[in-house]
Amino acid sequence: MSLRGKKSKILIIDSIGDITLTKDSLENEGFILLHCLPQKFFNLVYNENPDLVLLNLEVSFENYKTCSKIRDTSNCPIIILSDSSEEEDIVKAFEAGADDYIVKPFSNKELVARLKAHLRRYYYLNTRDKNEELLSLEIYPHLQQVKKNERIIDLSQREYELLLFFLKNKGKVFTRGQLLKEVWGFANEGDSRTVDVTIHRLREKIENNPSKPEYILTKRGFGYYFNTVI
């Protein structure tokens, strides 16, 4: 599989060892696969610069720390595969920097579709050259960088995508389901908590006072929108 003329490099970090068939499916799609245990990820992320990281992890504090450390090192998409469908575990995954969370069992066809969706966005956001300045935030898409008051704001891939989407649709209110479809690429209303968590993280980073947001506002009973009056 080639996106934008390149073969995508996928790093699989696996503490369970139950995804042999999944790996076969990814290889059949043309992905270049790297593989390691959680304690060995750093050198591969740093030296190989993967396009996407797939975490097949047991639910534990240490493994969420692995996700968080990867996010500190790379802006590439991170997808977690997990046996747990508990809301608390899903929320922790997104708070640790994950871009997607897939509960087992899943179909390899669905996994491949999600991988491709994340990779398309990742390549698109990292190859645009236009320098956009919107309100008091400065956006540099070719660097995937956001500045406020000359200070670089450290955003995850999903936070960055969500901010760009709001900026391009200033003043328009979106439901959680619409944001899931437009930004995440999936319209599963059951994942709406994911939107709330990501918006909370984004507000913590870009708002002067996250408890009284000026940029990303809530339309009570409906959804979220980006303020046009600032």
Buried (B, 14 or more C-beta within 10 A) or exposed (E): BEBEEEEBBBBBBBBEEEBEEBBEBBEEBEBBBBBBEBEEBEEBBEEEEBBBBBBBBEBEEEBBEBBBBBBEBBBBBBBBBBBBEEEEBBBBBBBBBBBBBBBBEEEBEEBBEBBBBBBEBBBEBBEBEEEEEBBEBBBBBEEBBBBBEEEEBEBBBBBBBBBBBBBEEBEEBBBBBBBBBBBBBBEEEEBBEBBBBBBEBBBEBBBEEBEEBBBBBEEEEEBBBBBEEE
